[in-house]
Amino acid sequence: MAKQESTRPSPERPRLVTGFAAGILYFFFVVGISAALAALAWQSARDVLGLMKTDHEATIVVKEGFDLNQLSKTLREEGIIDHSWLFTLYCRVSHSADKIHPGEYTLNALFDYRALVYNMRGTPAALEEIRIAIPEGLTLNQIIALLAENGVASEEDLRQTAHNYKYEYSFLSTIPFIENRLEGFLFPDTYDFYVGDNPVSVLNKMLSNFNRKFNPEYRERARELEMTISEIVTIASLIEKEAANDDERPLVASVIHNRLNSSNFDKLQIDATVQYILPEPKPRLLYEDLEIDDPYNTYLYDGLPPGPISAPGLESIRAALYPESTSYYFYALTDDYTHKFSRTKAEHDRVVNDNRAFYETLGG
């Protein structure tokens, strides 16, 4: 008898996803994993390097026989770091845990991991503390020299930090990494430092103070004037160097604003900007000094100089934001070491002529 073929249908083989569809799925899988890894890498780098973080201080107590995992957790809970596991890993790989000693420390979220460890390197009570007054009107170089003279940090370390360290403050975001990029923003005040302090935290203490002092009202006022914070601080630094007393600050400010807003006066012609570019300040500028070709020379270049020329105090900042309403375009020093303000060039020239003998006594 002939063998009958089975009439039952053969079991259907499972259909495989087509090669094209599988490729698409694999592509999106790889892209998703890559994006997730890139995001994790960026978040980790941001935390390790202290990049794009908010200025936030917290006091941390490191106990005797501290546990590194617990310390890392505390730093995260206090908002100093974002990833406790990463800080623990960093300390273990770099052998930094041995450098951390018991004590009470004030830390900032802007510190990178290296700076955090550095600031927990010894009990502050055992370190020599020093109080330094930073007067209004000092230049960046003068502030650095003052700090170095008092042993806060070396001049070289302070200069390198001022030049290269990326502080995440909005008022610095548009300023290029040039040697004097922090000029005007190290707020003049009285500070407590440690001898041999971390230059990152030293400069940050003054920058953080400026960030607080330049309050929301001032920021809104700068926007009303259609000026950046850097431009306001630049004007304030000119006022700080030019005004003879507090009463003169709003008047000097009025002259600067009047000239900036006038089509008849392209140049500010402010002596202090020329003094800024000289190796040493002079009692009286000579005509040859006014011919120095430098962007800070407001006798040769229009408008404001490229940046601040000194660290202005709060009164000068306020005067820059709220100048007196006047018609003054000139001022000249008189023999009582105050300024006479004038509306016209003719009035100004008379003041200058009346005080010419006094100017001669100032030397050159």
Summary of the structure (lengths in Angstrom):
residues: 364
radius of gyration: 30.6
end to end distance: 132.4
largest distance: 141.6
contacts: 1026
relative contact order: 0.09
helix: 48%
strand: 8%
